[in-house]
Amino acid sequence: MPKDNTFLFVSTNFDAATEATDRALRRLWNEYADKKLMAYAVFPCWRDMLEDFINQYDQKTIFIASHGNEYTITAQDGSPMLDESNIEIMSGRCLYVWSCSTGKVLIPKAIEKKCLVAIAYATGISAFIHQNPDGTWDLSEDSYDVFSRPIRTLSEAGKTFKDAYDDTIARYDYWINYYKDQPAIKAVFEENKAGLKLYGDGSQVALLTPLQETQKIIQESASSFIGQITSFIMLFLIITLIKSIITIK
Amino acid sequence: MDKTEVIKSLEKAKQIKTHMIFMGRVLSIDQLISEVQNETEIGKKFIEMMNRHA
């Protein structure tokens, strides 16, 4: 069973588009770290790294940003990171995927293989980006807003994937209205909104409560501490016993 | 919405946006205008997209 309240951030960075989303995901990962949430990251990610990280740490909720198509999500080397042949690793987990068209075939396949819930796009994703003076690329504020919304919502205690999906649709509506006099920009947000889908059981939560997580960590630490004390006492008794035997002889 | 109207919309967008990711490619708005102007595959896709939401 994947561990509740654990997150894995996954991205690639091999062109301007992936650089912008990689930088955006790193920002969000830092926000999770600031909130003391159990967030792991693989920046950038290859296929075996994704599988190893999930096998090793068993994260429940996974956020992925990369290029993709109906059948695959692309790894750092351009080969498939996730496709039909390894999609089973998403069994029992919750996903948010920012990759073109994965909602057409790959994500339904994941749900078929017992992935609990997924937010993904069934169409190509368009976004606005800009180049910074140092040459790096970032998503523009509006595109970052819709990109980050599911991740932001899911960092709040008790929020479900359905909440995350609804919040994101609401942000799309905001930008569509904001750009009502900019038909080209408005069309981009409308197209993305039409492609954004929720798959599986939307009642899933990514985070129970931060307090519960803290309690869990404290309990684990406490039991580990008690275990260490017990081992120390046992060792002390054994040494005392050996000493007594030697003395008697 | 025809090609001319799409280009007009992109010219207006150029006032506040510099680049976009479209069909997996990064394009400056000027490049996109040129793609639409020349009716390349990507240009045609952009026109289609705008018409879906016109």
Interface residues (C-beta under 8 A of the other chain):
Chain A: D15 A16 A17 A20 H67 C100 G124 I125 S126 A127 F128 I129 H130 Q131 W137 S140 Q182 P183 A184 I185 K186 A187 V188 E190 E191 A194
Chain B: M1 V6 S9 L10 K12 A13 I16 K17 T18 H19 M20 I21 F22 M23 G24 R25 V26 M49 M50 R52 H53 A54
